[in-house]
Amino acid sequence: MKTFYRKELLLAPGPTPLHPEVLKAMISPMISHRTQSFQDLYKEIEEYLKELMHTKNQILLIPSSGTGGLQAAVKGCLSMGEKIVVASNGHFADLFSRLAASNGMNVVDVPFPWGQPVDPFVIAASVKEHKDAKALLLIQNETSTGVLSDIKTIVTEIRKVNKEILIFVDAVSSLGGTEFRLDEWGVDVVVSSSQKALMAPPGLCIMSLSDRAWAAAETVTCLDYYFDIKRIRKEANRHMTLTTPAVSIFFALRKSLEIIFNEGMKNCFGHNKALQEMIFELSQSTGVTPLGRLPYASPTVTALVVPEACDPEMIRNELYKKYSIVSGPGLGKIASKTFRIGHMGYVDRNDIQMFFNSLTEIISGPRARRPK
Ligand SMILES: *Cc1c(COP(=O)(O)O)cnc(C)c1O
């Protein structure tokens, strides 16, 4: 077949498919990032994001992937050797733990079973035990297992035992796909990025800090230039970035946020949730099992446990070779029995139906089997 006709169906949990209007927005003529036009663009994105996160805090837009924001949070708010507690229920929590340790932090991992959300009472007990911990990291949506944790309840329990600890939330694969209330929940640092539920291309990190987090940053000598949040804030005060950003991604993100708000935040969240429900229903007859169970199943990504005799990598290869469907690999210690699909960004019911039609055929065939 001519490759010309080959259309990929991108169901990876990031980057996610782009709406045609978002693609179009990126072919705008280039503008300088030191102009009023850029400041207006920044301001518009900031206003949308404030509404999306329900916050009055300033929004930092950093030219980097999401990981850059996590690094900036650690290096900006903490000093070397300080203790940080990580609620660890999946691969992305593990990655963060390594990131913090490699930046000289004293990391305490509090393990939870993979496929389960963070238990608010268990994590609060750990925070109580580690009185000297300066920060806690939570992942709102564990992208490796497809599990959403209840940030509101967790923060409520944490505050009963420690009023001062800085609460960092990684909302990389959840912001835009599910509710986030920064001020009301009392989160100190939130980090997200452009390429997942926000339906824009990769390349832009989104971050917001509470007054408490900024006060902590004031006491820290940041040993970084590019990710120094104090420098970044100075530029953000005039709606600019510290260095030359990927300006095209700003155009794209403004458009995707405009689309989200035209559709209505609630409707977008409902759409993702409905896709998750559809996946659960179609899984039953296909022989795969979603790892994250209700009511904590993620509305934006599902990890599918494959039948014992099958190899998830073989299934993924076949999905791609035969049907041009791009899925995500299993990650960490569950890599050999799971693979993942994203249902965030510009994904609809037909895409999910198409995925399951293809999966049903492949899983019953010989090529899905684990090599003996
Ligand atoms: C994708 C993801 C990251 C990493 O984001 P990058 O933009 O690839 O740096 C971190 N945390 C979670 C929960 C993610 O889903």
Boltz pocket constraint, residues with backbone or C-beta under 6 A from the ligand:
constraints:
  - pocket:
      binder: B
      contacts: [[A, 13], [A, 14], [A, 65], [A, 66], [A, 67], [A, 68], [A, 92], [A, 139], [A, 141], [A, 142], [A, 143], [A, 170], [A, 171], [A, 172], [A, 173], [A, 193]]
      max_distance: 6.0
